[in-house]
């Protein structure tokens, strides 16, 4: 049998930051609720969760990078909602947000979960914010828990 290393979902004693965009907050607020519920039900204490609000998706990686560099958090959860409009605006912001989050996670060594909705319609966003397609915020929180635990193991000699 090979040695298998994988993270569990226990959050006790770990600190998390949630970065949430205010744009389309009607949807993103549901993602925040899903993320908070998942963290708390996996043992994370209220006082170990920091919610950081930013104007929109474009600013999410900027705040995530600062939070990661602070050294305070074992993982960070990025939540925002991009809904396609009639112009290329959506593509530019979606590309920068995605790249920014990935780059920051790799360069800081802190796991940063991607809970950014990128949808064509409001209906698709609602489906992913706690209705028929689940809750992307809860999924991102679960990924953050797993990666925080995985990194803890990978840091051991
Ligand atoms: N921000 C979003 O989070 N979602 C969107 O759908 C969106 N649209 O469509 O414009 C959006 N724009 C704001 C952007 O993220 C920045 O906050 C703004 O450009 C200021 O830098």
Backbone and ligand atoms as CSV (ligand in chain L), in Angstrom:
chain,resi,resn,atom,element,x,y,z
A,1,UNK,N,N,0.844,-1.220,0.000
A,1,UNK,CA,C,0.000,0.000,0.000
A,1,UNK,C,C,0.874,1.265,0.000
A,2,UNK,N,N,0.642,2.201,-0.874
A,2,UNK,CA,C,1.401,3.465,-0.811
A,2,UNK,C,C,0.982,4.262,0.410
A,3,UNK,N,N,1.838,5.175,0.806
A,3,UNK,CA,C,1.455,6.077,1.896
A,3,UNK,C,C,0.514,7.142,1.314
A,4,UNK,N,N,-0.644,7.265,1.891
A,4,UNK,CA,C,-1.623,8.245,1.401
A,4,UNK,C,C,-1.708,9.396,2.404
A,5,UNK,N,N,-1.576,10.611,1.911
A,5,UNK,CA,C,-1.722,11.785,2.778
A,5,UNK,C,C,-2.933,12.560,2.294
A,6,UNK,N,N,-3.899,12.742,3.154
A,6,UNK,CA,C,-5.032,13.597,2.790
A,6,UNK,C,C,-5.549,14.305,4.026
A,7,UNK,N,N,-6.116,15.463,3.794
A,7,UNK,CA,C,-6.580,16.271,4.909
A,7,UNK,C,C,-7.938,15.816,5.404
A,8,UNK,N,N,-8.139,15.907,6.726
A,8,UNK,CA,C,-9.491,15.678,7.247
A,8,UNK,C,C,-10.225,17.028,7.298
A,9,UNK,N,N,-11.410,17.031,7.875
A,9,UNK,CA,C,-12.220,18.254,7.863
A,9,UNK,C,C,-12.380,18.862,9.254
A,10,UNK,N,N,-11.456,18.494,10.174
A,10,UNK,CA,C,-11.565,19.011,11.542
A,10,UNK,C,C,-11.037,20.449,11.617
A,11,UNK,N,N,-11.835,21.324,12.174
A,11,UNK,CA,C,-11.434,22.728,12.205
A,11,UNK,C,C,-11.049,23.245,13.574
A,12,UNK,N,N,-11.090,22.392,14.579
A,12,UNK,CA,C,-10.818,22.824,15.952
A,12,UNK,C,C,-9.430,23.457,16.066
A,13,UNK,N,N,-9.379,24.656,16.642
A,13,UNK,CA,C,-8.093,25.314,16.888
A,13,UNK,C,C,-7.504,26.013,15.673
A,14,UNK,N,N,-8.199,25.980,14.556
A,14,UNK,CA,C,-7.660,26.633,13.345
A,14,UNK,C,C,-8.366,27.974,13.108
A,15,UNK,N,N,-7.625,28.906,12.491
A,15,UNK,CA,C,-8.194,30.227,12.192
A,15,UNK,C,C,-8.416,30.376,10.679
A,16,UNK,N,N,-9.550,30.936,10.327
A,16,UNK,CA,C,-9.917,31.110,8.919
A,16,UNK,C,C,-10.355,32.549,8.659
A,17,UNK,N,N,-10.026,33.043,7.457
A,17,UNK,CA,C,-10.574,34.331,7.015
A,17,UNK,C,C,-11.477,34.075,5.816
A,18,UNK,N,N,-12.596,34.761,5.816
A,18,UNK,CA,C,-13.500,34.729,4.658
A,18,UNK,C,C,-13.428,36.103,4.008
A,19,UNK,N,N,-13.125,36.141,2.713
A,19,UNK,CA,C,-13.139,37.410,1.982
A,19,UNK,C,C,-14.405,37.417,1.130
A,20,UNK,N,N,-15.254,38.419,1.309
A,20,UNK,CA,C,-16.533,38.435,0.599
A,20,UNK,C,C,-16.728,39.747,-0.161
A,21,UNK,N,N,-17.054,39.629,-1.445
A,21,UNK,CA,C,-17.358,40.811,-2.259
A,21,UNK,C,C,-18.762,41.316,-1.965
A,22,UNK,N,N,-18.934,42.650,-1.975
A,22,UNK,CA,C,-20.267,43.226,-1.728
A,22,UNK,C,C,-21.132,43.245,-2.975
A,23,UNK,N,N,-20.504,43.266,-4.149
A,23,UNK,CA,C,-21.256,43.291,-5.413
A,23,UNK,C,C,-22.118,42.024,-5.480
A,24,UNK,N,N,-23.355,42.157,-5.911
A,24,UNK,CA,C,-24.299,41.014,-5.943
A,24,UNK,C,C,-24.413,40.377,-4.546
A,25,UNK,N,N,-24.482,41.226,-3.516
A,25,UNK,CA,C,-24.438,40.696,-2.140
A,25,UNK,C,C,-25.638,39.813,-1.816
A,26,UNK,N,N,-26.730,40.016,-2.528
A,26,UNK,CA,C,-27.916,39.182,-2.301
A,26,UNK,C,C,-27.552,37.700,-2.440
A,27,UNK,N,N,-26.693,37.403,-3.418
A,27,UNK,CA,C,-26.235,36.026,-3.631
A,27,UNK,C,C,-25.064,35.698,-2.701
A,28,UNK,N,N,-24.082,36.605,-2.670
A,28,UNK,CA,C,-22.855,36.302,-1.908
A,28,UNK,C,C,-23.145,36.128,-0.413
A,29,UNK,N,N,-24.149,36.832,0.097
A,29,UNK,CA,C,-24.503,36.651,1.511
A,29,UNK,C,C,-24.896,35.196,1.806
A,30,UNK,N,N,-25.518,34.542,0.833
A,30,UNK,CA,C,-25.891,33.120,1.007
A,30,UNK,C,C,-24.622,32.248,1.029
A,31,UNK,N,N,-23.626,32.643,0.227
A,31,UNK,CA,C,-22.356,31.881,0.218
A,31,UNK,C,C,-21.662,32.037,1.567
A,32,UNK,N,N,-21.705,33.259,2.100
A,32,UNK,CA,C,-21.075,33.503,3.408
A,32,UNK,C,C,-21.769,32.650,4.472
A,33,UNK,N,N,-23.092,32.612,4.434
A,33,UNK,CA,C,-23.833,31.792,5.407
A,33,UNK,C,C,-23.419,30.320,5.293
A,34,UNK,N,N,-23.306,29.833,4.054
A,34,UNK,CA,C,-22.922,28.434,3.838
A,34,UNK,C,C,-21.524,28.156,4.371
A,35,UNK,N,N,-20.606,29.093,4.138
A,35,UNK,CA,C,-19.224,28.909,4.600
A,35,UNK,C,C,-19.167,28.924,6.127
A,36,UNK,N,N,-19.865,29.886,6.746
A,36,UNK,CA,C,-19.849,29.978,8.218
A,36,UNK,C,C,-20.439,28.718,8.843
A,37,UNK,N,N,-21.540,28.269,8.288
A,37,UNK,CA,C,-22.200,27.066,8.812
A,37,UNK,C,C,-21.252,25.856,8.742
A,38,UNK,N,N,-20.569,25.708,7.624
A,38,UNK,CA,C,-19.651,24.570,7.456
A,38,UNK,C,C,-18.485,24.670,8.436
A,39,UNK,N,N,-17.902,25.854,8.567
A,39,UNK,CA,C,-16.761,25.997,9.490
A,39,UNK,C,C,-17.173,25.666,10.917
A,40,UNK,N,N,-18.281,26.253,11.362
A,40,UNK,CA,C,-18.703,26.073,12.758
A,40,UNK,C,C,-19.075,24.614,13.019
A,41,UNK,N,N,-19.737,23.973,12.041
A,41,UNK,CA,C,-20.129,22.572,12.259
A,41,UNK,C,C,-18.936,21.612,12.212
A,42,UNK,N,N,-17.776,22.137,11.765
A,42,UNK,CA,C,-16.570,21.305,11.796
A,42,UNK,C,C,-15.632,21.713,12.923
A,43,UNK,N,N,-16.183,22.457,13.888
A,43,UNK,CA,C,-15.419,22.682,15.117
A,43,UNK,C,C,-14.667,23.991,15.197
A,44,UNK,N,N,-14.823,24.869,14.187
A,44,UNK,CA,C,-14.123,26.153,14.260
A,44,UNK,C,C,-14.906,27.084,15.196
A,45,UNK,N,N,-14.164,27.764,16.081
A,45,UNK,CA,C,-14.785,28.688,17.028
A,45,UNK,C,C,-15.120,30.002,16.313
A,46,UNK,N,N,-16.235,30.630,16.715
A,46,UNK,CA,C,-16.619,31.932,16.144
A,46,UNK,C,C,-15.458,32.929,16.161
A,47,UNK,N,N,-14.757,32.973,17.298
A,47,UNK,CA,C,-13.684,33.974,17.425
A,47,UNK,C,C,-12.467,33.661,16.541
A,48,UNK,N,N,-12.455,32.482,15.941
A,48,UNK,CA,C,-11.356,32.118,15.030
A,48,UNK,C,C,-11.727,32.345,13.566
A,49,UNK,N,N,-12.863,32.997,13.336
A,49,UNK,CA,C,-13.287,33.289,11.956
A,49,UNK,C,C,-13.341,34.806,11.782
A,50,UNK,N,N,-12.671,35.307,10.757
A,50,UNK,CA,C,-12.708,36.738,10.439
A,50,UNK,C,C,-13.380,36.911,9.089
A,51,UNK,N,N,-14.394,37.758,9.035
A,51,UNK,CA,C,-15.078,38.051,7.775
A,51,UNK,C,C,-14.591,39.407,7.273
A,52,UNK,N,N,-13.996,39.410,6.098
A,52,UNK,CA,C,-13.442,40.643,5.517
A,52,UNK,C,C,-14.265,40.987,4.275
A,53,UNK,N,N,-14.882,42.171,4.267
A,53,UNK,CA,C,-15.705,42.539,3.109
A,53,UNK,C,C,-14.936,43.488,2.195
A,54,UNK,N,N,-15.100,43.291,0.897
A,54,UNK,CA,C,-14.440,44.137,-0.107
A,54,UNK,C,C,-15.498,44.565,-1.134
A,55,UNK,N,N,-15.182,45.579,-1.979
A,55,UNK,CA,C,-16.214,46.066,-2.903
A,55,UNK,C,C,-16.745,44.993,-3.873
A,56,UNK,N,N,-15.845,44.299,-4.544
A,56,UNK,CA,C,-16.312,43.315,-5.525
A,56,UNK,C,C,-15.269,42.252,-5.775
A,57,UNK,N,N,-15.529,41.402,-6.762
A,57,UNK,CA,C,-14.644,40.269,-7.043
A,57,UNK,C,C,-13.213,40.711,-7.331
A,58,UNK,N,N,-13.085,41.829,-8.026
A,58,UNK,CA,C,-11.748,42.300,-8.407
A,58,UNK,C,C,-10.852,42.528,-7.195
A,59,UNK,N,N,-11.466,42.990,-6.093
A,59,UNK,CA,C,-10.692,43.277,-4.874
A,59,UNK,C,C,-10.475,42.039,-3.997
A,60,UNK,N,N,-11.176,40.959,-4.304
A,60,UNK,CA,C,-11.075,39.762,-3.446
A,60,UNK,C,C,-9.635,39.248,-3.342
A,61,UNK,N,N,-8.917,39.052,-4.473
A,61,UNK,CA,C,-7.551,38.533,-4.320
A,61,UNK,C,C,-6.613,39.490,-3.603
A,62,UNK,N,N,-6.886,40.793,-3.697
A,62,UNK,CA,C,-6.016,41.768,-3.013
A,62,UNK,C,C,-6.112,41.577,-1.499
A,63,UNK,N,N,-7.344,41.493,-1.006
A,63,UNK,CA,C,-7.523,41.310,0.448
A,63,UNK,C,C,-7.074,39.914,0.870
A,64,UNK,N,N,-7.305,38.915,0.010
A,64,UNK,CA,C,-6.888,37.549,0.350
A,64,UNK,C,C,-5.370,37.490,0.505
A,65,UNK,N,N,-4.676,38.184,-0.364
A,65,UNK,CA,C,-3.208,38.182,-0.318
A,65,UNK,C,C,-2.707,38.816,0.979
A,66,UNK,N,N,-3.317,39.944,1.358
A,66,UNK,CA,C,-2.934,40.602,2.620
A,66,UNK,C,C,-3.196,39.686,3.812
A,67,UNK,N,N,-4.380,39.072,3.799
A,67,UNK,CA,C,-4.746,38.188,4.912
A,67,UNK,C,C,-3.778,37.011,4.974
A,68,UNK,N,N,-3.435,36.447,3.820
A,68,UNK,CA,C,-2.520,35.300,3.799
A,68,UNK,C,C,-1.152,35.705,4.358
A,69,UNK,N,N,-0.676,36.890,3.959
A,69,UNK,CA,C,0.648,37.334,4.406
A,69,UNK,C,C,0.679,37.692,5.887
A,70,UNK,N,N,-0.472,37.926,6.499
A,70,UNK,CA,C,-0.506,38.281,7.925
A,70,UNK,C,C,-0.040,37.118,8.802
A,71,UNK,N,N,-0.124,35.899,8.269
A,71,UNK,CA,C,0.280,34.725,9.053
A,71,UNK,C,C,-0.746,34.309,10.099
A,72,UNK,N,N,-1.883,34.986,10.121
A,72,UNK,CA,C,-2.895,34.696,11.157
A,72,UNK,C,C,-3.773,33.502,10.835
A,73,UNK,N,N,-3.884,33.165,9.543
A,73,UNK,CA,C,-4.918,32.197,9.154
A,73,UNK,C,C,-4.312,30.928,8.557
A,74,UNK,N,N,-4.934,29.797,8.899
A,74,UNK,CA,C,-4.490,28.513,8.344
A,74,UNK,C,C,-5.063,28.316,6.935
A,75,UNK,N,N,-6.140,29.010,6.625
A,75,UNK,CA,C,-6.683,28.979,5.255
A,75,UNK,C,C,-7.615,30.174,5.075
A,76,UNK,N,N,-7.845,30.495,3.817
A,76,UNK,CA,C,-8.676,31.655,3.468
A,76,UNK,C,C,-9.739,31.192,2.469
A,77,UNK,N,N,-10.916,31.788,2.582
A,77,UNK,CA,C,-12.040,31.394,1.721
A,77,UNK,C,C,-12.508,32.627,0.958
A,78,UNK,N,N,-12.421,32.577,-0.354
A,78,UNK,CA,C,-12.828,33.719,-1.182
A,78,UNK,C,C,-14.231,33.503,-1.726
A,79,UNK,N,N,-15.121,34.461,-1.467
A,79,UNK,CA,C,-16.508,34.337,-1.901
A,79,UNK,C,C,-16.952,35.610,-2.621
A,80,UNK,N,N,-17.447,35.458,-3.833
A,80,UNK,CA,C,-18.057,36.589,-4.532
A,80,UNK,C,C,-18.867,36.052,-5.693
A,81,UNK,N,N,-19.589,36.950,-6.341
A,81,UNK,CA,C,-20.505,36.521,-7.404
A,81,UNK,C,C,-20.341,37.405,-8.623
A,82,UNK,N,N,-19.940,36.785,-9.714
A,82,UNK,CA,C,-19.829,37.486,-10.997
A,82,UNK,C,C,-20.931,36.971,-11.914
A,83,UNK,N,N,-21.758,37.890,-12.406
A,83,UNK,CA,C,-22.838,37.499,-13.317
A,83,UNK,C,C,-22.621,38.211,-14.650
A,84,UNK,N,N,-22.571,37.433,-15.710
A,84,UNK,CA,C,-22.246,37.958,-17.033
A,84,UNK,C,C,-23.239,39.060,-17.457
A,85,UNK,N,N,-22.708,40.123,-18.037
A,85,UNK,CA,C,-23.572,41.195,-18.567
A,85,UNK,C,C,-23.472,41.222,-20.086
A,86,UNK,N,N,-23.722,42.412,-20.666
A,86,UNK,CA,C,-23.734,42.512,-22.134
A,86,UNK,C,C,-22.376,42.894,-22.715
A,87,UNK,N,N,-21.404,43.161,-21.842
A,87,UNK,CA,C,-20.092,43.618,-22.322
A,87,UNK,C,C,-19.015,42.636,-21.856
A,88,UNK,N,N,-17.771,42.783,-22.330
A,88,UNK,CA,C,-16.693,41.857,-21.905
A,88,UNK,C,C,-16.211,42.057,-20.462
A,89,UNK,N,N,-16.797,43.029,-19.746
A,89,UNK,CA,C,-16.384,43.346,-18.364
A,89,UNK,C,C,-16.221,42.078,-17.515
A,90,UNK,N,N,-17.220,41.227,-17.565
A,90,UNK,CA,C,-17.244,39.981,-16.786
A,90,UNK,C,C,-15.976,39.151,-17.002
A,91,UNK,N,N,-15.592,38.994,-18.293
A,91,UNK,CA,C,-14.430,38.143,-18.602
A,91,UNK,C,C,-13.157,38.702,-17.958
A,92,UNK,N,N,-12.993,40.026,-18.051
A,92,UNK,CA,C,-11.779,40.633,-17.490
A,92,UNK,C,C,-11.716,40.430,-15.974
A,93,UNK,N,N,-12.826,40.712,-15.308
A,93,UNK,CA,C,-12.809,40.591,-13.840
A,93,UNK,C,C,-12.664,39.123,-13.433
A,94,UNK,N,N,-13.393,38.234,-14.105
A,94,UNK,CA,C,-13.323,36.805,-13.751
A,94,UNK,C,C,-11.895,36.289,-13.911
A,95,UNK,N,N,-11.232,36.677,-15.003
A,95,UNK,CA,C,-9.867,36.190,-15.254
A,95,UNK,C,C,-8.912,36.693,-14.171
A,96,UNK,N,N,-9.001,37.981,-13.844
A,96,UNK,CA,C,-8.085,38.553,-12.835
A,96,UNK,C,C,-8.348,37.972,-11.449
A,97,UNK,N,N,-9.625,37.795,-11.130
A,97,UNK,CA,C,-9.982,37.266,-9.809
A,97,UNK,C,C,-9.439,35.850,-9.654
A,98,UNK,N,N,-9.660,35.038,-10.671
A,98,UNK,CA,C,-9.222,33.639,-10.618
A,98,UNK,C,C,-7.701,33.541,-10.540
A,99,UNK,N,N,-7.024,34.250,-11.448
A,99,UNK,CA,C,-5.552,34.211,-11.459
A,99,UNK,C,C,-4.988,34.775,-10.163
A,100,UNK,N,N,-5.577,35.877,-9.704
A,100,UNK,CA,C,-5.083,36.532,-8.490
A,100,UNK,C,C,-5.154,35.613,-7.296
A,101,UNK,N,N,-6.271,34.911,-7.159
A,101,UNK,CA,C,-6.433,34.009,-6.011
A,101,UNK,C,C,-5.428,32.860,-6.098
A,102,UNK,N,N,-5.298,32.265,-7.282
A,102,UNK,CA,C,-4.362,31.140,-7.437
A,102,UNK,C,C,-2.925,31.598,-7.187
A,103,UNK,N,N,-2.550,32.731,-7.765
A,103,UNK,CA,C,-1.178,33.232,-7.601
A,103,UNK,C,C,-0.873,33.517,-6.136
A,104,UNK,N,N,-1.840,34.123,-5.446
A,104,UNK,CA,C,-1.605,34.479,-4.049
A,104,UNK,C,C,-1.448,33.228,-3.195
A,105,UNK,N,N,-2.270,32.235,-3.469
A,105,UNK,CA,C,-2.164,31.003,-2.685
A,105,UNK,C,C,-0.799,30.356,-2.902
A,106,UNK,N,N,-0.360,30.305,-4.162
A,106,UNK,CA,C,0.926,29.662,-4.455
A,106,UNK,C,C,2.090,30.472,-3.891
A,107,UNK,N,N,2.013,31.801,-3.984
A,107,UNK,CA,C,3.178,32.577,-3.549
A,107,UNK,C,C,3.245,32.721,-2.031
A,108,UNK,N,N,2.105,32.674,-1.344
A,108,UNK,CA,C,2.151,32.809,0.122
A,108,UNK,C,C,2.267,31.462,0.825
A,109,UNK,N,N,1.883,30.382,0.132
A,109,UNK,CA,C,1.900,29.069,0.779
A,109,UNK,C,C,0.724,28.859,1.725
A,110,UNK,N,N,-0.277,29.723,1.629
A,110,UNK,CA,C,-1.490,29.562,2.449
A,110,UNK,C,C,-2.613,29.070,1.530
A,111,UNK,N,N,-3.314,28.005,1.899
A,111,UNK,CA,C,-4.405,27.560,1.035
A,111,UNK,C,C,-5.513,28.614,0.938
A,112,UNK,N,N,-5.933,28.907,-0.266
A,112,UNK,CA,C,-7.011,29.877,-0.487
A,112,UNK,C,C,-8.073,29.206,-1.348
A,113,UNK,N,N,-9.247,29.030,-0.786
A,113,UNK,CA,C,-10.315,28.320,-1.504
A,113,UNK,C,C,-11.081,29.281,-2.403
A,114,UNK,N,N,-11.495,28.759,-3.538
A,114,UNK,CA,C,-12.136,29.557,-4.583
A,114,UNK,C,C,-13.645,29.350,-4.534
A,115,UNK,N,N,-14.345,30.282,-3.932
A,115,UNK,CA,C,-15.811,30.206,-3.891
A,115,UNK,C,C,-16.408,31.379,-4.651
A,116,UNK,N,N,-15.882,31.581,-5.847
A,116,UNK,CA,C,-16.358,32.695,-6.682
A,116,UNK,C,C,-17.313,32.132,-7.730
A,117,UNK,N,N,-18.552,32.596,-7.704
A,117,UNK,CA,C,-19.511,32.150,-8.725
A,117,UNK,C,C,-19.278,32.942,-10.003
A,118,UNK,N,N,-19.243,32.251,-11.122
A,118,UNK,CA,C,-19.156,32.927,-12.423
A,118,UNK,C,C,-20.287,32.351,-13.277
A,119,UNK,N,N,-21.371,33.084,-13.382
A,119,UNK,CA,C,-22.548,32.510,-14.046
A,119,UNK,C,C,-23.045,33.412,-15.179
A,120,UNK,N,N,-23.808,32.801,-16.060
A,120,UNK,CA,C,-24.406,33.559,-17.167
A,120,UNK,C,C,-25.659,34.297,-16.714
A,121,UNK,N,N,-26.355,33.733,-15.715
A,121,UNK,CA,C,-27.640,34.317,-15.297
A,121,UNK,C,C,-27.753,34.370,-13.772
A,122,UNK,N,N,-28.692,35.198,-13.325
A,122,UNK,CA,C,-28.977,35.278,-11.885
A,122,UNK,C,C,-29.517,33.932,-11.391
A,123,UNK,N,N,-30.318,33.280,-12.229
A,123,UNK,CA,C,-30.896,31.980,-11.826
A,123,UNK,C,C,-29.779,30.972,-11.537
A,124,UNK,N,N,-28.778,30.931,-12.406
A,124,UNK,CA,C,-27.654,29.994,-12.176
A,124,UNK,C,C,-26.943,30.326,-10.868
A,125,UNK,N,N,-26.835,31.614,-10.559
A,125,UNK,CA,C,-26.173,32.014,-9.304
A,125,UNK,C,C,-27.007,31.548,-8.112
A,126,UNK,N,N,-28.322,31.755,-8.185
A,126,UNK,CA,C,-29.202,31.331,-7.073
A,126,UNK,C,C,-29.115,29.816,-6.871
A,127,UNK,N,N,-29.046,29.092,-7.977
A,127,UNK,CA,C,-28.962,27.619,-7.865
A,127,UNK,C,C,-27.722,27.176,-7.092
A,128,UNK,N,N,-26.653,27.969,-7.192
A,128,UNK,CA,C,-25.383,27.598,-6.553
A,128,UNK,C,C,-25.182,28.263,-5.192
A,129,UNK,N,N,-26.204,28.972,-4.733
A,129,UNK,CA,C,-26.094,29.706,-3.468
A,129,UNK,C,C,-27.073,29.167,-2.434
A,130,UNK,N,N,-27.212,27.855,-2.417
A,130,UNK,CA,C,-28.034,27.249,-1.368
A,130,UNK,C,C,-29.339,26.677,-1.870
A,131,UNK,N,N,-29.482,26.515,-3.195
A,131,UNK,CA,C,-30.696,25.856,-3.693
A,131,UNK,C,C,-30.285,24.589,-4.451
A,132,UNK,N,N,-30.777,24.375,-5.675
A,132,UNK,CA,C,-30.670,23.015,-6.214
A,132,UNK,C,C,-29.268,22.540,-6.603
A,133,UNK,N,N,-28.330,23.442,-6.769
A,133,UNK,CA,C,-26.962,22.996,-7.073
A,133,UNK,C,C,-26.052,23.148,-5.848
A,134,UNK,N,N,-26.622,23.148,-4.661
A,134,UNK,CA,C,-25.812,23.205,-3.436
A,134,UNK,C,C,-25.418,24.622,-3.076
A,135,UNK,N,N,-24.386,24.737,-2.260
A,135,UNK,CA,C,-23.917,26.051,-1.820
A,135,UNK,C,C,-22.400,26.106,-2.010
A,136,UNK,N,N,-21.993,26.919,-2.970
A,136,UNK,CA,C,-20.570,27.012,-3.313
A,136,UNK,C,C,-19.733,27.549,-2.148
A,137,UNK,N,N,-20.339,28.338,-1.283
A,137,UNK,CA,C,-19.617,28.847,-0.109
A,137,UNK,C,C,-19.306,27.722,0.863
A,138,UNK,N,N,-20.281,26.821,1.044
A,138,UNK,CA,C,-20.067,25.663,1.923
A,138,UNK,C,C,-18.987,24.761,1.329
A,139,UNK,N,N,-19.035,24.560,0.020
A,139,UNK,CA,C,-18.013,23.725,-0.646
A,139,UNK,C,C,-16.620,24.325,-0.479
A,140,UNK,N,N,-16.532,25.642,-0.640
A,140,UNK,CA,C,-15.227,26.297,-0.522
A,140,UNK,C,C,-14.704,26.185,0.908
A,141,UNK,N,N,-15.597,26.319,1.885
A,141,UNK,CA,C,-15.179,26.191,3.291
A,141,UNK,C,C,-14.679,24.781,3.566
A,142,UNK,N,N,-15.340,23.801,2.983
A,142,UNK,CA,C,-14.920,22.419,3.163
A,142,UNK,C,C,-13.530,22.200,2.534
A,143,UNK,N,N,-13.303,22.790,1.371
A,143,UNK,CA,C,-11.983,22.693,0.730
A,143,UNK,C,C,-10.920,23.372,1.596
A,144,UNK,N,N,-11.273,24.496,2.204
A,144,UNK,CA,C,-10.314,25.214,3.061
A,144,UNK,C,C,-9.956,24.377,4.282
A,145,UNK,N,N,-10.948,23.750,4.900
A,145,UNK,CA,C,-10.690,22.880,6.056
A,145,UNK,C,C,-9.747,21.746,5.663
A,146,UNK,N,N,-10.072,21.106,4.542
A,146,UNK,CA,C,-9.249,19.967,4.100
A,146,UNK,C,C,-7.814,20.400,3.785
A,147,UNK,N,N,-7.665,21.510,3.105
A,147,UNK,CA,C,-6.317,21.955,2.726
A,147,UNK,C,C,-5.520,22.426,3.936
A,148,UNK,N,N,-6.192,23.059,4.911
A,148,UNK,CA,C,-5.486,23.474,6.142
A,148,UNK,C,C,-4.927,22.242,6.845
A,149,UNK,N,N,-5.724,21.186,6.898
A,149,UNK,CA,C,-5.258,19.951,7.544
A,149,UNK,C,C,-4.189,19.241,6.712
A,150,UNK,N,N,-4.335,19.282,5.405
A,150,UNK,CA,C,-3.327,18.670,4.533
A,150,UNK,C,C,-1.980,19.378,4.692
A,151,UNK,N,N,-1.989,20.722,4.672
A,151,UNK,CA,C,-0.731,21.469,4.790
A,151,UNK,C,C,-0.065,21.189,6.134
A,152,UNK,N,N,-0.895,21.043,7.182
A,152,UNK,CA,C,-0.352,20.742,8.509
A,152,UNK,C,C,0.438,19.432,8.448
A,153,UNK,N,N,-0.129,18.448,7.766
A,153,UNK,CA,C,0.562,17.150,7.652
A,153,UNK,C,C,1.798,17.255,6.769
A,154,UNK,N,N,1.682,18.012,5.669
A,154,UNK,CA,C,2.819,18.126,4.746
A,154,UNK,C,C,3.979,18.891,5.371
A,155,UNK,N,N,3.671,19.719,6.391
A,155,UNK,CA,C,4.728,20.467,7.066
A,155,UNK,C,C,5.491,19.626,8.078
A,156,UNK,N,N,4.924,18.440,8.392
A,156,UNK,CA,C,5.606,17.600,9.381
A,156,UNK,C,C,6.746,16.847,8.707
A,157,UNK,N,N,7.865,16.662,9.419
A,157,UNK,CA,C,8.989,15.984,8.808
A,157,UNK,C,C,8.682,14.517,8.452
L,1,LIG,N1,N,-17.968,42.604,-9.186
L,1,LIG,C1,C,-18.501,41.412,-8.844
L,1,LIG,O1,O,-18.151,40.849,-7.802
L,1,LIG,N2,N,-19.434,40.841,-9.645
L,1,LIG,C2,C,-19.845,41.401,-10.812
L,1,LIG,O2,O,-20.714,40.804,-11.500
L,1,LIG,C3,C,-19.286,42.654,-11.189
L,1,LIG,N3,N,-19.702,43.286,-12.418
L,1,LIG,O3,O,-20.469,42.702,-13.178
L,1,LIG,O4,O,-19.270,44.410,-12.711
L,1,LIG,C4,C,-18.326,43.253,-10.329
L,1,LIG,N4,N,-17.774,44.446,-10.628
L,1,LIG,C5,C,-17.054,45.251,-9.662
L,1,LIG,C6,C,-15.567,44.909,-9.594
L,1,LIG,O5,O,-15.390,43.649,-8.986
L,1,LIG,C7,C,-14.805,45.957,-8.783
L,1,LIG,O6,O,-15.287,46.002,-7.470
L,1,LIG,C8,C,-14.900,47.374,-9.385
L,1,LIG,O7,O,-14.520,47.351,-10.753
L,1,LIG,C9,C,-13.977,48.357,-8.621
L,1,LIG,O8,O,-12.600,47.979,-8.706
